[in-house]
Amino acid sequence: MDYCPYIIPYETGDCRNASFNPGEDDNIYGEEYCPECRCVEGNYVALGSLPRSHAGCHRVECNGDSVEITIGETTVICPSEGGSLAVEGYAGYVYCPDSAVICSTDVPCADGCHGRGTCALGLCTCLEGYTGDSCGVVCHMTCDTCSGPGADECLTCKGSGVLVETTCSCEGLLYHPATGDCGGACEDGYLATEDGLQCLPDPTPTVLIEFLGQAPYSGGAATADHCFPPWEVVDRGVYFNGETSLAVTGLEVNPTFTIEMWVKPDADFTPGTLFYLPLTPNAYANLWVSDCLGIVLDWGWVRLETSRGALDSTVWQRVDLVVSEDVVDLHRLSVYVNANLRVSDVTNTLFNEGTGREEKWIGSIEGLLNNYKGMMYSFGYYPVPRMEVTIN
């Protein structure tokens, strides 16, 4: 021990955390926890107890040059210069702070409003789509403003949605959750619910290539061709032997999409491509497995890498590449293994800017040697992002 003293803060030391509200039975200081509450000093205590010096949490309001402090059921009006005042119903005094200090515009907000609002006098004003004392709660996709994260906690609606009590709807018309608009038909990749009130992501892939103990085939408009024989077809899936690839034509790639694959790489794996597509005349996307069984996404000039051993050579695993719009002209790239997010980033690289190349490749890149070695059971393409990405 070096006998250097240090301070351990009280767990209930944050006056702005409303979850710390004390019980009525033992609240001898008349304390309260709220976004407008601040730490106030004094020796006041409920009648019947001896005054003692302490600091307590109380609601503080700035009113012109004066400060109002609420202690229990009593409101004390403090002069602008501060001072000691008696509190009705309590023994002792409250030490009023100087209003120039406690009412300053420099009072910080809790958690910096999470970067989702503006701060004034220590209070957050949240941007549309967020709520909470520190703007840390994300509204449901149907709400512009809200009191909580649920679909039934809307205050105002996105788009042309109509607020019915606290839920946004389209009063019998088709509802589009991505835009909040009513009427019309669902966008590509979405289906209407049975009640016709929502458009939800279509659970059926636009293109599905399955290997079911027979030669590869595809659904939808895509076609699958053998490019480098031989294929080795097994009871479940097909084996890529490091010299095999599959070209998928007729697949139109959206700006946002999901690619889902079930794979089981070889234990003696060498780097190999799972999926390849051209992005622009000078850039491409390549999702591949490294020699340490990690997953790497090369997207134009962006590279995302999972940790080593993200894949297992002994069991089937689901790998998802999800591309979702984050903000205007930006796309969030995310790689999942078994529906668990492994790596994510934002890029502004766009698609299909006159590449002149329509080929999409499974198992390799045409003309190169980094062929996938291992099992693959299916390849599915969805024209919408199918997994929600949580951003902390």
C-alpha positions in Angstrom: 0.0 0.0 0.0 1.3 3.5 -0.8 -1.4 5.1 1.4 -2.5 7.4 -1.4 -6.1 8.3 -0.7 -8.8 8.1 -3.4 -12.5 8.8 -3.5 -15.2 6.2 -4.2 -18.4 8.0 -5.4 -21.8 7.0 -4.1 -23.8 4.9 -6.5 -26.7 7.4 -6.1 -24.4 10.5 -6.6 -25.9 11.5 -10.0 -28.8 13.8 -9.2 -30.1 13.7 -12.8 -30.6 9.9 -12.8 -34.4 9.5 -12.1 -34.0 5.8 -11.3 -32.4 6.7 -8.0 -35.5 8.3 -6.4 -35.4 7.6 -2.6 -38.3 6.1 -0.7 -40.8 8.3 1.1 -40.3 6.6 4.5 -36.6 7.5 5.0 -36.3 10.6 2.9 -35.4 12.9 5.8 -33.7 15.4 3.4 -36.7 15.7 1.0 -34.5 14.6 -1.9 -35.5 14.1 -5.6 -33.7 12.8 -8.6 -34.7 14.3 -12.0 -33.1 15.8 -15.1 -33.6 19.3 -13.6 -32.2 18.2 -10.2 -28.8 19.5 -8.9 -26.7 18.9 -5.8 -27.4 21.4 -3.0 -25.6 21.8 0.3 -27.1 22.5 3.8 -27.8 21.1 7.2 -31.5 20.9 6.9 -33.3 17.8 8.0 -36.9 16.7 8.6 -38.4 17.9 11.9 -37.7 15.5 14.7 -34.1 14.9 13.6 -30.9 16.8 14.4 -29.5 19.1 11.7 -26.4 17.8 10.0 -24.2 19.0 7.2 -24.8 17.2 3.9 -25.4 17.5 0.2 -28.7 16.5 -1.3 -30.4 16.2 -4.7 -33.2 18.6 -5.4 -35.2 20.1 -8.3 -33.7 23.5 -9.2 -35.4 26.1 -11.5 -33.9 29.4 -12.6 -36.5 32.2 -12.6 -35.0 35.5 -13.6 -32.3 36.4 -11.1 -33.6 34.0 -8.5 -33.3 30.2 -8.0 -36.1 28.0 -6.8 -35.1 24.9 -4.9 -37.8 22.2 -4.1 -37.2 20.3 -0.8 -39.9 17.8 -0.1 -43.1 19.7 -0.5 -41.5 23.1 0.1 -40.2 25.5 -2.5 -37.4 27.8 -1.3 -36.9 31.0 -3.3 -33.2 32.0 -3.1 -31.8 35.5 -3.8 -29.5 35.9 -6.8 -26.4 36.2 -4.6 -27.2 33.1 -2.7 -27.2 32.6 1.1 -28.6 30.5 3.9 -32.4 30.2 4.2 -34.7 28.3 6.6 -36.9 25.6 5.1 -40.5 25.2 6.2 -41.1 21.8 7.7 -37.4 21.2 8.2 -34.8 22.0 10.9 -31.6 23.8 9.8 -30.8 25.7 6.7 -30.3 25.2 2.9 -27.2 27.0 1.5 -28.5 28.7 -1.7 -26.0 28.8 -4.6 -25.2 31.9 -6.6 -27.7 32.0 -9.5 -24.9 33.1 -11.8 -23.2 29.7 -11.2 -26.1 27.3 -11.1 -28.1 29.0 -14.0 -25.1 29.4 -16.2 -25.4 28.2 -19.8 -22.2 26.3 -19.4 -23.8 23.6 -17.2 -23.1 20.3 -19.0 -25.7 17.8 -20.0 -25.8 14.2 -19.0 -23.8 12.0 -21.4 -23.4 14.9 -23.8 -27.0 14.2 -25.0 -25.4 11.2 -26.8 -24.7 13.5 -29.7 -28.4 13.3 -30.6 -29.6 16.7 -29.2 -28.7 20.2 -28.1 -27.7 21.2 -24.5 -29.0 24.3 -22.7 -28.9 24.9 -18.9 -27.9 21.3 -18.4 -31.0 19.9 -20.2 -31.1 18.1 -23.5 -33.5 18.9 -26.4 -33.5 15.8 -28.5 -33.4 15.6 -32.3 -36.3 13.9 -34.1 -36.2 10.2 -33.7 -34.7 10.2 -30.2 -35.9 10.7 -26.6 -34.9 10.3 -23.0 -33.2 12.6 -20.5 -30.0 12.3 -22.4 -31.5 11.4 -25.8 -30.2 7.9 -25.4 -33.5 6.2 -26.5 -34.1 5.6 -30.2 -37.8 6.0 -31.3 -39.6 3.3 -33.2 -39.2 3.6 -36.9 -42.8 4.8 -37.3 -42.3 7.8 -34.9 -40.7 11.2 -35.6 -40.9 12.0 -31.9 -41.7 9.7 -29.0 -41.8 9.1 -25.3 -40.1 5.7 -25.5 -38.8 3.1 -27.9 -42.1 1.2 -28.5 -44.4 1.4 -31.5 -47.1 2.5 -29.1 -45.1 5.4 -27.6 -45.2 7.8 -30.5 -45.9 11.6 -30.0 -45.7 12.5 -33.7 -45.5 10.3 -36.8 -43.0 10.0 -39.6 -44.2 10.8 -43.2 -48.0 10.8 -43.7 -48.7 8.4 -40.9 -51.7 9.4 -38.6 -51.3 9.3 -34.8 -54.1 7.2 -33.2 -53.6 7.7 -29.4 -49.9 6.9 -29.3 -49.6 4.6 -32.3 -48.9 5.7 -35.9 -51.1 4.1 -38.6 -52.5 4.8 -42.1 -56.2 4.3 -41.2 -56.6 1.2 -43.4 -54.1 2.2 -46.1 -50.8 0.4 -46.7 -48.0 1.7 -44.4 -44.4 1.9 -45.4 -42.2 1.9 -42.3 -39.0 3.0 -44.0 -40.6 6.4 -45.1 -43.7 6.6 -42.9 -45.8 7.1 -46.0 -49.3 5.7 -46.6 -50.9 4.1 -49.7 -49.5 2.5 -52.8 -47.6 -0.8 -53.0 -44.6 -2.2 -51.1 -41.2 -1.5 -52.5 -39.1 -4.3 -54.0 -37.9 -6.7 -51.3 -40.9 -5.9 -49.0 -44.3 -7.6 -48.6 -47.5 -6.3 -47.0 -48.7 -7.9 -43.8 -52.0 -9.7 -43.7 -53.8 -6.6 -42.4 -52.2 -4.5 -45.1 -50.9 -2.0 -42.6 -47.2 -2.6 -42.9 -44.5 -3.4 -45.5 -42.0 -5.8 -44.0 -38.8 -7.3 -45.5 -39.7 -10.3 -47.7 -38.4 -13.5 -46.0 -37.9 -15.2 -49.3 -34.6 -14.4 -51.1 -34.8 -12.9 -54.6 -32.1 -15.4 -55.7 -31.6 -18.7 -54.0 -29.0 -21.2 -55.0 -29.1 -24.4 -53.0 -26.9 -27.5 -53.2 -29.2 -30.4 -52.2 -27.3 -33.5 -53.2 -27.6 -32.7 -56.9 -26.1 -30.4 -59.5 -26.3 -26.7 -58.6 -29.4 -24.8 -59.7 -30.9 -21.3 -59.1 -34.3 -19.8 -58.6 -35.6 -16.5 -59.9 -33.9 -14.9 -62.9 -30.4 -16.0 -62.1 -28.6 -18.9 -63.8 -25.8 -21.0 -62.3 -23.1 -22.4 -64.6 -20.1 -24.7 -64.0 -16.9 -22.8 -64.7 -14.1 -25.0 -63.5 -15.0 -28.7 -63.1 -15.1 -31.0 -61.3 -17.9 -30.4 -58.9 -18.1 -32.8 -56.0 -21.8 -33.0 -54.8 -22.5 -34.6 -51.4 -25.7 -35.3 -49.5 -25.9 -31.8 -48.1 -24.1 -29.1 -50.0 -21.3 -29.0 -52.5 -17.6 -29.2 -52.0 -15.4 -26.5 -53.5 -12.0 -28.2 -54.0 -9.9 -25.0 -54.5 -10.3 -25.3 -58.3 -14.0 -24.7 -58.5 -16.2 -21.6 -58.9 -19.7 -20.7 -59.8 -20.9 -17.7 -61.9 -24.2 -16.1 -61.1 -25.7 -14.0 -63.9 -28.9 -12.0 -64.1 -28.5 -10.8 -60.5 -29.2 -7.0 -60.2 -27.7 -5.7 -57.0 -29.5 -3.0 -55.1 -27.8 -0.2 -53.2 -28.9 -2.0 -50.0 -29.0 -5.8 -49.8 -28.2 -8.9 -47.8 -26.2 -12.0 -49.0 -26.6 -15.1 -46.8 -24.5 -18.2 -47.2 -24.1 -21.4 -45.2 -20.5 -22.6 -45.3 -18.1 -25.1 -43.6 -14.5 -24.4 -44.7 -11.7 -27.0 -44.7 -9.5 -27.4 -41.7 -6.4 -27.0 -43.8 -7.8 -23.8 -45.4 -6.0 -21.4 -47.6 -7.4 -17.9 -48.4 -10.4 -18.1 -50.7 -13.3 -16.0 -51.9 -16.9 -16.7 -50.8 -18.5 -14.0 -53.0 -17.3 -11.4 -55.5 -19.1 -8.5 -57.3 -18.0 -5.4 -59.2 -18.8 -2.1 -57.6 -17.4 0.5 -60.0 -15.0 0.3 -63.0 -12.1 0.5 -60.6 -13.4 -1.2 -57.5 -14.9 -4.4 -56.4 -16.3 -6.2 -53.4 -14.7 -9.5 -52.2 -15.9 -11.4 -49.2 -13.3 -14.0 -48.4 -12.0 -16.4 -45.7 -8.5 -15.9 -44.4 -6.0 -18.6 -43.6 -6.8 -18.2 -39.9 -10.5 -18.8 -40.5 -11.4 -15.1 -40.1 -13.7 -13.3 -42.6 -12.5 -10.4 -44.6 -14.5 -7.9 -46.7 -12.7 -5.9 -49.3 -15.1 -3.2 -50.4 -13.4 -0.8 -52.8 -10.7 0.8 -50.7 -12.3 -0.3 -47.4 -11.2 -3.5 -45.6 -13.1 -5.1 -42.7 -11.7 -8.1 -40.8 -13.3 -10.2 -38.1 -11.2 -11.8 -35.4 -9.3 -15.0 -36.0 -11.3 -18.2 -35.9 -14.6 -16.5 -36.6 -15.5 -19.7 -38.6 -15.3 -23.3 -37.5 -14.2 -26.1 -39.8 -16.3 -28.7 -38.0 -19.8 -27.3 -38.2 -22.1 -25.4 -40.7 -22.2 -21.7 -40.1 -24.3 -18.9 -41.5 -22.4 -15.9 -43.0 -24.3 -12.7 -43.8 -23.1 -9.6 -45.6 -25.5 -6.8 -44.9 -25.3 -3.4 -46.7 -27.7 -0.8 -45.3 -28.0 2.9 -45.8 -26.8 4.9 -42.8 -27.1 8.5 -44.0 -27.3 10.2 -47.4 -24.7 8.8 -49.7 -23.2 6.5 -47.0 -23.7 2.8 -46.6 -23.0 0.7 -43.5 -21.2 -2.6 -44.2 -21.8 -5.4 -41.7 -20.6 -9.0 -41.5 -22.4 -11.5 -39.3 -21.7 -15.1 -38.3 -24.7 -17.1 -37.1 -26.6 -13.8 -36.8 -24.0 -12.2 -34.5 -22.4 -9.0 -35.7 -18.7 -9.5 -36.1 -17.5 -6.3 -37.9 -19.1 -3.1 -39.3 -18.1 0.2 -40.9 -19.4 3.0 -43.1 -18.3 3.7 -46.7 -19.5 6.1 -49.5 -18.6 3.7 -52.3 -21.6 3.3 -54.6 -22.6 0.5 -57.0 -23.1 -0.2 -60.6 -21.7 3.0 -62.0 -21.4 1.5 -65.5 -19.0 -1.3 -64.7 -19.9 -3.2 -67.9 -19.4 -6.4 -65.9 -22.5 -8.4 -64.9 -20.8 -11.5 -63.4 -21.1 -12.3 -59.8 -18.9 -15.1 -58.6 -19.3 -17.7 -55.8 -16.2 -19.6 -54.7 -13.6 -17.5 -56.5 -12.8 -14.5 -58.6 -12.7 -15.2 -62.3 -9.2 -15.8 -63.5 -7.6 -15.7 -60.1 -6.3 -18.5 -57.9 -7.8 -17.6 -54.5 -10.6 -20.3 -54.8 -12.6 -21.3 -51.8 -11.9 -24.7 -50.3 -14.7 -26.3 -48.3 -18.4 -26.9 -48.2 -21.3 -24.6 -49.1 -24.9 -25.4 -48.7 -26.8 -22.4 -50.0 -26.4 -18.8 -51.3 -29.3 -16.3 -50.9 -29.7 -12.7 -52.1 -32.2 -10.3 -50.5 -32.7 -6.8 -52.0 -33.1 -5.3 -48.5 -31.0 -5.3 -45.3 -32.4 -8.0 -43.1 -30.6 -7.4 -39.9 -30.7 -4.3 -37.7 -27.3 -2.9 -36.9 -26.9 -1.4 -33.4 -24.6 1.6 -33.2 -23.3 2.5 -29.8 
